[in-house]
Structures are given as structure tokens and as C-alpha cells.
Amino acid sequence: MNLITDSWLLFRLRDGSERTLPLAAMASPEVVDFALPRADFQGAAYQFAIGLLQTCFAPEDKYAWEALYCKPPVQGDLGEAFAKAAHAFELEGEGPRFMQDYDSLAGTKPAPVSGLLIEAPGGNTLKLNTDHFIKRDEVTQLSPAMAALALFTLQINAPSGGQGHRTGLRGGGPLTTLVLPRDPEAGLWQRLWLNVISRDKWPYEEPDLHSADVFPWLGATKDSKKKGSEIYQQDVHPLHMYWAMPRRIRLLFEEKQGRCSLGGDDSERLCLHYLTQNYGNNYAGTWHHPLTHYRFNPKKPEEDHLSTKGQPGGIQYKQWHALAFEDRGEGNLPARVVMDFHSSKRDFFDFDWGEYPRLWAFGFDMDNMKARGWYSTELPLVSLPPESADALLTEIKVVQSLAQEVLFHCRSQVKAALFERPAEAKGDFSHIELAFWQRTQAAFFQAVASLLTCGAERLPSEGAWRWLQALTATALDLFDEFALGECPADRSMHQKISARRRLTGWLRGAKAIKAFKDSHPLPSTEEA
């Protein structure tokens, strides 16, 4: 199967139906999205398509980009552009295979195909019989299409996998951030094209599509058993980042009729096993993958920049400013596609509040090689006026900082209500944090809207009062829910009441609250 010329990806059409079409169908106005059976496959399909567009069809400048955003290319023209790389996208057969090791890996022991899935129980888990939540043998055979997606998903997210089984170019479980149109029913073309960067904004040499510097599976893997075998950004073409291949894998297909364990469709060829070997490409140093946020130490910018990963608790508005706005003083570098939107593409959009594009952040939350979860969140992508961007960003961080303070004291007093020695209390209290961020998110973006529409660089009094009220009400609600809810009166009730009084007192008169009120005078009606 050739991933460029054959029909293998399932698309969702505007009338709600789903069809398997060739990749060039992404330009059709009738195609609105991919329709894949797993969230990680859906995210991988976006990265696959964006990488292919950037590799084969990148516009020369922002004006060419805008023209194609407004009027998608004819499918034949797009298919012709993709065909230049068709030789690198063969999934089976003789010669190089897509995302598979150049060597046949003959002599290695076949592994069950379920091992391609990141959440699959590992060998030690199976040996100890501890696969309680994700059972073994739930995925036993994959169609070529699902095998291709499983392989690509693993290569771009690869966590640590034991001795010499390398992590992905962005580390294990990177967070991906994409720009999406405001309209949720926008065509797939607009969703993808917003994340393609014009050549004048991202200059690089014309790629040699027959080179392993772009597609690493076109050449022998660089064995990384010995020191000094690391691959750095300057060693390969910049487009290599979309196609990085840290794992040495060969898929094994069989002539066998059966049903795909993931797609549920019947197939005459199935992948039941794969071969793998350690010490594949070892990516090291600083990389700036175009679809991922990076952090660095502002005091030591020469040190390696680190990609942002998924974390317990998911993606909340407390991370919004870091993912959306460049702030070198804090060491925040949003994904290149996000910065490109701010610096180039936003000129083509006339926004009022509520009409901004969306920032889609998604990825695995990994604990080394164990997948703890998958997160996917959409947040507004606001552009700040260049002349006041620093002041507005500072004010946004003030608003977020107050939320952090309120949450800290709410959680502390819940623990004080429940435990004699709250400082020594063990356990997971992340549910309090998660509830707090989720319940105050709407109020936060209302406060941001108030700030950006007031014409000043400080949150207006009315907006500040509403924000403070929202934080206060949420903190007290959460305290009552988690410290008092469904608990009968007992001898510790005085302890709980005391904790609630302390929380109420802090919310009324703490130093942080007073400072916020001093810098944001309340409206006259409230003062009365």
C-alpha cells in the first residue's frame, strides 16, 4: 500500500458520512475531518498531513498561503505535488518502507502487533500478570491502514522503551499544539493549512526527497549503541523533524482474511506481528519541532531547550499564556506554527472577541514508558496588539496568579479540615485542582475578553470584581463539597468549621487579595 496514492485514510464528510479516500481529498470542500477510531490516531493523522503539506506543498510567502487558504488547490494538483514523495511512502514490499528500518531485522523475534500501541502492557506487566485495566490480547491484528497509523503514532510519541529503545525527537509523550479555525465546521483543508508555514517565514534549503536527511527510513539507521552517535538538529534537514524515526521496526504482513481489531473493517492482509531492535536513531540537543511548545532557562539559554509534555491534571488555562504567547523572559517558546500565526497569518483575519481561532493542545501523559492518560483541549488563540503585548501579557499573568493563590489556600484548608496533621497528609488531591481550573475557566476567559476590549492595559473594575467573585465562590463551593459534603456531624466538625473560617478570612483580607483590589479598584456599587 502506498500512503500517497492509495485510498487508506478514513475521512468525515460534510453530510456526516465517512469514506476512505486518497490523501489529496483533504482539499475537497466536502471533507471536514479525519474519522479515526482512536484519539491518538486522529492527532497523528493531523501531524502526518501537515508534515506532508510542509514537505511537498509549502507556499513561497504569506500571500500565496492566504490565496490557498481561501481557495484550496484542485485535488489533482495537490496529488501531483504529493507524488514527488510517493517513493518514500510504501508500507510494504521491496525497498524502503515508510517509518520502518532500512535493515530487514532478520533474526529478531517477532512481537505481537499490540506492542505498537503506546498504552499496551509491556513485557514485565504481562510476566507479572498485572495488566488489570488494559488487558492483553485486545488487539491482535491490524489492517494495513491501522498498522501504518499505529507505527506513525509510536514514532512521533515514542516513550522510553527499555535499554536502547529510543524516545522520540520531542521526547516521550510530547504535547502538540495546532491552530484551528474558529468555525468548528470549517473544512479539513483550513484546519491543516493554518499549520503550514510559508518558505519566507521558515527558510530552509530545497529538500531532497530521496535523502535520508528528510525521510530517515531511506537510509541505514545510525546505530546508537556507542557514545557520539547522537543526531543533532544541524545534522539533518529541518523537515526531518516531521518524520523522525527513533525506533527500529519492521511490520510483518500476512495474506490472511479477517477483521481489524481497531478499525473493525475486513481486510485481506493483516499485520499480526512486527520485528524490533534497539539502538535506533538517538536524537539529542535542542530541537524546535514546529508543532510543539518548548521551554528554556532564560539565564542559560545555551542549555538544551525542552519540549513540553502532557502532565497529570491535563491542559488547563493556567498553561494558556505559555502555549499561546512567546515570552523569552520566562523561557516560553510556543510552537512555531502558533508564533507564525501571530506574526504573519493574523493579518488576514479581522477578529472581534469570540471570533478568534482555536488553539488545540493534545498528547499523552506518560510516566516513563507507562501511559497515564491522553489529554486534548481547545482554547482561544488571541493575538495581542504588538504595541501593548507585554503589558497585556503581564496583566493576564496577574489574573492567573491570583487563581493559583486561591487554589493553594482552598486545597490547604480542605486538608486542614480533613486531617489532624494536614502537612503530613498523603494522597492524591489533584481532583480539587482539576475541578477548580475547570469551574473557573469560563470566568477567566470572560476576564481576558474584558481586558482586551476595554482599550486599556489593566483589567477594568467590573471585570476584576467578577473575576474575584468567581474565584471566591468556586473556592468556597469546593471546600463545602470536599470537606463538608455528605459527611455527618462528628467530633471533628469544629475543625472543619475553623478551616472554613480561615479560608473565608483569607479570601476577604489576605495580602494577595488586598493587592489585587488595590491595583483593580472595585466598582462603586460594590464599594457601597
C-alpha positions as CSV (number, residue, x, y, z in Angstrom):
1,M,0.0,0.0,0.0
2,N,1.3,3.4,-0.9
3,L,0.2,6.1,1.6
4,I,0.3,8.8,-1.0
5,T,-1.5,7.3,-4.0
6,D,-3.8,4.7,-2.4
7,S,-7.1,5.3,-0.5
8,W,-6.5,4.3,3.1
9,L,-7.4,7.2,5.5
10,L,-11.0,7.5,6.6
11,F,-12.5,11.0,6.3
12,R,-15.6,12.6,7.7
13,L,-17.7,14.4,5.0
14,R,-19.9,17.4,5.5
15,D,-23.1,15.3,5.2
16,G,-21.9,13.2,8.2
17,S,-20.9,10.2,6.2
18,E,-17.4,8.6,6.3
19,R,-15.4,7.5,3.3
20,T,-11.9,6.1,2.7
21,L,-10.2,8.5,0.2
22,P,-6.7,9.3,-1.0
23,L,-4.7,12.0,0.9
24,A,-5.3,14.6,-1.8
25,A,-9.0,14.6,-0.8
26,M,-8.1,16.8,2.1
27,A,-8.5,19.7,-0.3
28,S,-12.1,18.9,-1.0
29,P,-14.7,21.3,0.5
30,E,-16.8,18.3,1.3
31,V,-14.2,16.8,3.7
32,V,-14.4,18.3,7.2
33,D,-12.2,16.0,9.3
34,F,-10.5,12.6,9.7
35,A,-12.6,9.9,11.2
36,L,-10.3,7.6,13.0
37,P,-11.1,5.1,15.9
38,R,-8.6,6.5,18.4
39,A,-7.8,10.0,19.7
40,D,-4.1,9.5,19.3
41,F,-4.5,8.3,15.7
42,Q,-6.6,11.4,15.0
43,G,-3.9,13.6,16.3
44,A,-1.3,11.6,14.4
45,A,-3.2,11.9,11.2
46,Y,-3.2,15.7,11.5
47,Q,0.6,15.7,12.1
48,F,1.1,13.3,9.1
49,A,-0.9,15.5,6.8
50,I,0.7,18.8,8.0
51,G,4.1,17.3,7.6
52,L,3.3,16.2,4.1
53,L,2.0,19.6,3.1
54,Q,5.0,21.3,4.6
55,T,7.4,18.9,2.8
56,C,5.7,18.9,-0.6
57,F,3.5,21.9,-0.9
58,A,4.8,24.7,1.3
59,P,3.8,28.2,-0.1
60,E,6.5,30.7,-1.0
61,D,5.1,33.6,1.0
62,K,2.2,34.6,3.2
63,Y,0.3,35.9,0.2
64,A,0.5,32.5,-1.5
65,W,-0.6,31.0,1.8
66,E,-3.6,33.2,2.0
67,A,-4.7,32.5,-1.6
68,L,-4.7,28.8,-0.9
69,Y,-6.4,29.2,2.4
70,C,-9.3,31.0,0.7
71,K,-9.3,28.8,-2.4
72,P,-8.0,25.2,-1.8
73,P,-6.0,23.6,-4.6
74,V,-7.5,21.3,-7.1
75,Q,-7.1,17.7,-5.8
76,G,-5.2,16.8,-9.0
77,D,-2.6,19.5,-8.4
78,L,-2.2,18.5,-4.7
79,G,-1.9,14.8,-5.6
80,E,0.7,15.7,-8.2
81,A,2.7,17.6,-5.5
82,F,2.5,14.7,-3.1
83,A,3.5,12.2,-5.7
84,K,7.0,13.7,-5.7
85,A,7.5,11.8,-2.3
86,A,5.4,8.7,-3.2
87,H,8.6,6.5,-3.3
88,A,9.1,7.2,0.5
89,F,5.6,6.2,1.5
90,E,5.4,2.5,0.5
91,L,4.2,0.5,3.6
92,E,5.2,-2.9,2.2
93,G,7.3,-4.6,-0.5
94,E,10.9,-4.4,-1.5
95,G,13.0,-1.3,-0.8
96,P,12.5,1.3,1.9
97,R,9.3,1.1,3.8
98,F,7.5,4.0,5.5
99,M,8.8,4.6,9.0
100,Q,10.5,1.2,9.1
101,D,14.1,0.3,9.5
102,Y,16.2,0.1,6.3
103,D,17.5,-3.3,7.6
104,S,15.2,-6.3,7.4
105,L,16.0,-7.0,11.2
106,A,16.1,-10.7,10.3
107,G,16.9,-12.8,13.3
108,T,14.9,-10.8,15.7
109,K,12.0,-12.3,17.5
110,P,8.5,-11.2,16.2
111,A,6.5,-9.3,18.8
112,P,2.6,-9.1,18.9
113,V,1.3,-6.1,16.9
114,S,-0.4,-4.7,20.1
115,G,3.1,-3.6,21.2
116,L,2.8,-0.7,18.7
117,L,0.1,0.9,20.8
118,I,1.6,3.1,23.5
119,E,-0.8,2.1,26.2
120,A,-0.2,-1.7,25.6
121,P,1.0,-3.6,28.7
122,G,4.7,-4.2,28.5
123,G,6.6,-7.5,28.8
124,N,7.2,-7.1,32.6
125,T,3.5,-6.3,33.1
126,L,2.5,-9.5,31.2
127,K,5.1,-11.5,33.1
128,L,3.7,-10.4,36.5
129,N,0.1,-10.7,35.3
130,T,-0.6,-7.1,36.4
131,D,-2.5,-5.9,33.2
132,H,-5.6,-5.1,35.2
133,F,-7.0,-2.1,33.3
134,I,-5.7,-2.5,29.8
135,K,-5.8,-6.2,29.1
136,R,-3.6,-8.2,26.8
137,D,-4.8,-9.7,23.6
138,E,-7.4,-7.0,23.0
139,V,-5.6,-6.0,19.7
140,T,-4.3,-9.0,17.8
141,Q,-4.4,-8.0,14.1
142,L,-4.4,-4.7,12.3
143,S,-5.3,-3.8,8.7
144,P,-2.5,-2.1,6.7
145,A,-4.1,1.3,7.3
146,M,-4.4,0.9,11.1
147,A,-0.9,-0.6,11.2
148,A,0.5,2.5,9.4
149,L,-1.2,4.8,11.8
150,A,-0.1,2.8,14.9
151,L,3.5,2.9,13.6
152,F,3.5,6.6,12.9
153,T,1.8,7.4,16.2
154,L,4.5,5.4,18.1
155,Q,7.4,7.0,16.2
156,I,6.2,10.6,16.9
157,N,5.4,9.9,20.6
158,A,7.9,7.2,21.4
159,P,8.4,7.0,25.2
160,S,11.4,5.3,26.8
161,G,11.0,1.6,26.0
162,G,13.8,-0.2,27.7
163,Q,17.5,-0.3,27.1
164,G,18.4,1.3,23.8
165,H,14.8,1.8,22.6
166,R,15.0,5.5,21.9
167,T,12.5,8.2,22.7
168,G,11.0,10.4,20.0
169,L,12.7,13.6,18.7
170,R,10.5,15.6,21.1
171,G,10.9,13.2,24.0
172,G,8.3,10.7,25.2
173,G,4.7,11.9,25.0
174,P,5.2,15.4,23.6
175,L,2.4,18.0,23.8
176,T,1.3,19.0,20.3
177,T,-0.3,22.4,19.7
178,L,-2.2,23.3,16.4
179,V,-4.1,26.3,15.2
180,L,-7.7,25.6,14.2
181,P,-10.2,27.9,12.6
182,R,-12.9,29.5,14.8
183,D,-15.7,27.7,12.9
184,P,-15.8,24.1,14.2
185,E,-17.4,23.1,10.9
186,A,-14.6,24.5,8.8
187,G,-13.2,22.2,6.1
188,L,-10.2,19.9,6.9
189,W,-8.1,21.9,4.4
190,Q,-8.4,25.1,6.5
191,R,-7.7,23.1,9.7
192,L,-4.5,21.8,8.2
193,W,-3.3,24.7,6.1
194,L,-3.3,27.1,9.2
195,N,-0.4,25.0,10.4
196,V,1.7,25.2,7.3
197,I,4.4,27.8,7.3
198,S,5.4,29.8,4.2
199,R,9.0,29.4,3.0
200,D,9.8,33.1,3.5
201,K,8.9,32.7,7.2
202,W,10.8,29.5,7.6
203,P,13.7,29.5,5.2
204,Y,15.4,26.1,4.5
205,E,17.2,24.5,1.6
206,E,15.1,22.8,-1.0
207,P,14.6,19.3,0.3
208,D,16.0,16.3,-1.5
209,L,13.1,13.9,-1.2
210,H,15.3,10.9,-1.9
211,S,17.6,11.7,1.0
212,A,17.6,10.1,4.5
213,D,18.2,13.6,5.8
214,V,14.5,14.2,5.2
215,F,13.0,10.7,5.4
216,P,15.3,8.6,7.7
217,W,14.0,5.2,6.5
218,L,15.5,5.9,3.1
219,G,18.9,5.1,4.5
220,A,20.6,2.9,7.1
221,T,19.8,3.6,10.7
222,K,22.6,5.3,12.7
223,D,23.3,2.7,15.3
224,S,23.3,4.5,18.7
225,K,24.9,1.9,20.9
226,K,28.1,3.9,21.3
227,K,28.5,7.4,22.5
228,G,29.0,10.0,19.9
229,S,26.2,8.6,17.7
230,E,23.6,11.2,18.6
231,I,21.8,13.1,15.9
232,Y,21.5,16.9,16.3
233,Q,19.4,19.4,14.6
234,Q,22.2,20.6,12.4
235,D,22.9,17.0,11.1
236,V,19.7,16.7,9.1
237,H,17.3,18.7,7.0
238,P,14.8,20.8,9.1
239,L,11.8,18.8,7.6
240,H,13.3,15.7,9.2
241,M,11.5,16.8,12.4
242,Y,8.1,15.8,10.9
243,W,9.5,12.3,10.0
244,A,11.8,11.4,12.8
245,M,12.2,7.7,13.4
246,P,13.7,6.7,16.8
247,R,12.5,3.1,16.8
248,R,13.8,0.3,14.6
249,I,10.7,-1.5,13.5
250,R,9.6,-3.7,10.6
251,L,6.0,-4.6,10.1
252,L,5.1,-8.2,9.2
253,F,2.0,-8.6,7.0
254,E,0.3,-11.8,6.2
255,E,-2.2,-12.9,3.5
256,K,-5.0,-13.5,5.9
257,Q,-8.6,-12.5,5.7
258,G,-10.0,-11.2,8.9
259,R,-11.3,-8.2,10.8
260,C,-9.0,-5.4,12.0
261,S,-9.0,-5.2,15.8
262,L,-9.2,-1.4,15.7
263,G,-10.9,-0.3,12.6
264,G,-13.4,-3.1,12.6
265,D,-13.2,-3.5,8.8
266,D,-12.5,-6.7,6.9
267,S,-9.1,-6.9,5.3
268,E,-7.3,-9.5,3.1
269,R,-3.9,-8.5,4.5
270,L,-3.3,-8.2,8.2
271,C,-0.4,-7.3,10.5
272,L,-0.1,-9.6,13.5
273,H,3.5,-9.1,14.4
274,Y,6.4,-6.8,14.0
275,L,10.2,-7.0,14.4
276,T,12.1,-4.5,16.5
277,Q,15.6,-3.9,17.6
278,N,17.1,-1.4,20.0
279,Y,19.7,1.4,19.4
280,G,17.9,3.3,16.7
281,N,18.3,7.0,15.9
282,N,19.2,8.9,19.1
283,Y,18.0,12.5,18.8
284,A,19.8,14.8,21.2
285,G,20.3,18.5,21.8
286,T,17.9,21.4,21.1
287,W,15.2,20.9,18.5
288,H,12.3,23.2,17.8
289,H,9.6,21.0,16.3
290,P,7.1,23.3,14.5
291,L,4.1,21.7,16.3
292,T,5.4,21.8,19.9
293,H,6.0,24.3,22.7
294,Y,9.5,24.5,24.2
295,R,10.9,25.8,27.5
296,F,14.4,27.0,28.2
297,N,16.3,28.6,31.1
298,P,16.4,32.3,30.4
299,K,19.6,32.6,32.5
300,K,21.2,29.8,30.5
301,P,19.7,29.9,27.0
302,E,22.5,27.9,25.6
303,E,21.4,24.8,27.5
304,D,19.1,22.3,25.8
305,H,15.5,23.6,25.2
306,L,12.9,21.1,26.4
307,S,9.7,20.2,24.8
308,T,6.5,20.4,26.9
309,K,4.9,17.1,27.8
310,G,1.5,16.0,28.9
311,Q,1.1,16.1,32.7
312,P,-1.4,14.8,35.3
313,G,-4.3,17.2,35.5
314,G,-4.5,17.8,31.8
315,I,-4.2,21.1,29.9
316,Q,-5.9,24.0,31.7
317,Y,-6.0,27.8,31.3
318,K,-3.1,28.1,33.7
319,Q,-0.8,27.0,30.8
320,W,-2.6,29.0,28.2
321,H,-0.3,32.1,28.2
322,A,2.7,29.8,27.9
323,L,1.3,27.8,24.9
324,A,-0.1,30.9,23.1
325,F,2.4,33.7,23.6
326,E,6.2,33.9,23.3
327,D,7.8,35.1,26.5
328,R,11.6,34.8,26.4
329,G,11.9,36.4,29.8
330,E,10.2,33.3,31.2
331,G,11.7,30.9,28.7
332,N,8.5,30.2,26.8
333,L,8.6,29.4,23.1
334,P,5.2,28.4,21.7
335,A,5.1,26.1,18.7
336,R,6.4,27.6,15.5
337,V,3.0,27.4,13.9
338,V,1.5,29.4,16.8
339,M,4.2,32.1,16.6
340,D,3.8,32.2,12.8
341,F,0.1,32.8,13.2
342,H,0.7,35.8,15.4
343,S,3.5,37.3,13.2
344,S,2.1,36.6,9.8
345,K,-1.3,34.9,9.3
346,R,-3.3,37.1,11.7
347,D,-3.0,40.0,9.2
348,F,-5.6,38.2,7.0
349,F,-8.2,37.9,9.7
350,D,-10.4,40.6,11.1
351,F,-11.3,39.5,14.6
352,D,-13.7,40.6,17.2
353,W,-13.7,38.9,20.6
354,G,-15.3,35.4,20.2
355,E,-14.2,35.1,16.7
356,Y,-10.6,34.1,17.3
357,P,-9.1,30.8,16.1
358,R,-8.7,28.0,18.5
359,L,-5.5,26.5,20.0
360,W,-5.7,22.7,20.0
361,A,-3.4,21.1,22.5
362,F,-3.2,17.3,22.8
363,G,-0.9,14.5,23.8
364,F,-0.1,11.6,26.1
365,D,0.6,11.9,29.7
366,M,3.5,9.5,30.2
367,D,5.2,8.1,33.3
368,N,8.4,6.9,31.5
369,M,7.0,4.0,29.4
370,K,3.6,3.9,31.1
371,A,0.7,5.9,29.6
372,R,-1.3,7.5,32.3
373,G,-3.7,9.2,30.0
374,W,-4.5,11.2,26.9
375,Y,-5.4,14.9,27.0
376,S,-7.0,17.0,24.4
377,T,-8.1,20.6,24.9
378,E,-9.2,23.6,22.8
379,L,-8.6,27.1,24.0
380,P,-9.0,30.5,22.3
381,L,-5.9,31.8,20.4
382,V,-5.9,35.5,21.0
383,S,-3.4,37.9,19.3
384,L,-2.2,40.8,21.4
385,P,-1.6,44.2,19.8
386,P,2.2,44.5,19.4
387,E,2.4,47.9,21.0
388,S,0.8,46.7,24.2
389,A,1.5,43.0,24.1
390,D,4.0,43.0,27.0
391,A,1.7,45.0,29.3
392,L,-1.4,42.8,28.4
393,L,0.5,39.6,28.9
394,T,1.7,40.8,32.3
395,E,-1.9,41.6,33.3
396,I,-3.1,38.2,32.1
397,K,-0.4,36.6,34.3
398,V,-1.6,38.6,37.3
399,V,-5.1,37.3,36.8
400,Q,-3.8,33.7,36.5
401,S,-1.5,34.2,39.5
402,L,-4.5,35.2,41.7
403,A,-6.2,31.9,40.7
404,Q,-3.1,30.0,41.7
405,E,-3.1,31.6,45.1
406,V,-6.8,31.0,45.7
407,L,-6.4,27.3,44.7
408,F,-3.5,26.9,47.0
409,H,-5.4,28.1,50.1
410,C,-8.6,26.3,49.1
411,R,-6.7,23.0,48.9
412,S,-4.7,23.7,52.1
413,Q,-7.9,24.3,54.1
414,V,-9.6,21.3,52.7
415,K,-6.7,19.2,54.0
416,A,-6.8,21.1,57.3
417,A,-10.5,20.2,57.6
418,L,-9.9,16.5,57.0
419,F,-6.6,15.7,58.7
420,E,-5.2,16.4,62.2
421,R,-1.8,16.9,60.6
422,P,-2.5,18.3,57.2
423,A,1.2,18.8,56.4
424,E,1.7,15.1,56.7
425,A,-1.4,14.1,54.8
426,K,-0.7,11.7,52.0
427,G,-2.9,11.1,49.0
428,D,-3.9,12.4,45.6
429,F,-5.7,15.8,45.8
430,S,-5.4,16.6,42.1
431,H,-9.2,16.2,41.8
432,I,-9.6,19.5,43.8
433,E,-7.2,21.3,41.4
434,L,-8.9,19.9,38.3
435,A,-12.3,20.9,39.5
436,F,-11.0,24.4,40.3
437,W,-9.5,25.0,36.9
438,Q,-12.5,23.6,35.0
439,R,-15.0,25.6,37.0
440,T,-13.2,28.9,36.7
441,Q,-12.2,28.6,33.1
442,A,-15.2,30.4,31.6
443,A,-14.8,33.3,34.1
444,F,-11.1,33.5,33.2
445,F,-11.7,34.0,29.5
446,Q,-14.5,36.5,30.3
447,A,-11.9,38.4,32.3
448,V,-9.5,38.2,29.3
449,A,-12.2,39.4,27.0
450,S,-12.9,42.3,29.3
451,L,-9.2,43.2,29.3
452,L,-8.8,43.0,25.6
453,T,-11.9,45.0,24.7
454,C,-11.5,47.8,27.3
455,G,-8.8,49.6,25.4
456,A,-6.5,49.8,28.5
457,E,-3.7,47.6,29.7
458,R,-5.4,46.7,33.0
459,L,-8.5,44.7,33.8
460,P,-11.3,47.1,34.3
461,S,-13.0,47.3,37.7
462,E,-16.2,45.5,36.6
463,G,-14.1,42.6,35.1
464,A,-11.8,42.5,38.1
465,W,-14.8,42.3,40.5
466,R,-16.4,39.5,38.5
467,W,-13.1,37.5,38.5
468,L,-12.7,37.9,42.2
469,Q,-16.2,36.8,42.8
470,A,-15.8,33.8,40.6
471,L,-12.7,32.7,42.4
472,T,-14.2,33.2,45.9
473,A,-17.4,31.3,45.0
474,T,-15.6,28.4,43.5
475,A,-13.1,28.1,46.4
476,L,-16.0,28.0,48.9
477,D,-18.0,25.6,46.8
478,L,-15.1,23.2,46.5
479,F,-14.4,23.4,50.2
480,D,-18.0,22.6,51.1
481,E,-18.1,19.8,48.6
482,F,-14.9,18.1,49.5
483,A,-14.6,18.9,53.3
484,L,-18.3,19.0,54.3
485,G,-20.3,17.3,51.7
486,E,-22.1,14.1,52.7
487,C,-20.3,13.9,56.0
488,P,-22.3,13.5,59.2
489,A,-21.7,15.9,62.1
490,D,-18.9,14.4,64.2
491,R,-16.4,15.5,66.8
492,S,-14.1,17.0,64.1
493,M,-16.8,19.3,62.9
494,H,-15.2,22.2,64.8
495,Q,-12.0,21.5,62.9
496,K,-13.8,21.8,59.6
497,I,-15.7,25.0,60.6
498,S,-12.4,26.5,61.7
499,A,-10.8,25.6,58.4
500,R,-13.7,27.2,56.5
501,R,-13.4,30.4,58.6
502,R,-9.7,30.6,57.8
503,L,-10.5,30.2,54.1
504,T,-13.2,32.8,54.2
505,G,-10.9,35.2,56.1
506,W,-8.1,34.6,53.6
507,L,-10.5,35.3,50.7
508,R,-11.6,38.6,52.3
509,G,-8.5,40.1,53.5
510,A,-5.3,38.2,52.5
511,K,-2.3,40.1,51.3
512,A,-2.8,38.8,47.7
513,I,-6.5,39.7,47.7
514,K,-5.8,43.2,49.0
515,A,-3.0,43.7,46.5
516,F,-5.4,42.7,43.7
517,K,-8.1,45.1,45.0
518,D,-5.6,47.9,45.4
519,S,-4.5,47.6,41.8
520,H,-8.0,47.0,40.5
521,P,-10.4,49.3,42.4
522,L,-13.8,47.8,42.8
523,P,-16.8,49.4,41.0
524,S,-18.7,52.0,43.1
525,T,-21.7,49.7,43.6
526,E,-19.6,47.1,45.2
527,E,-17.8,49.6,47.4
528,A,-21.2,50.7,48.6
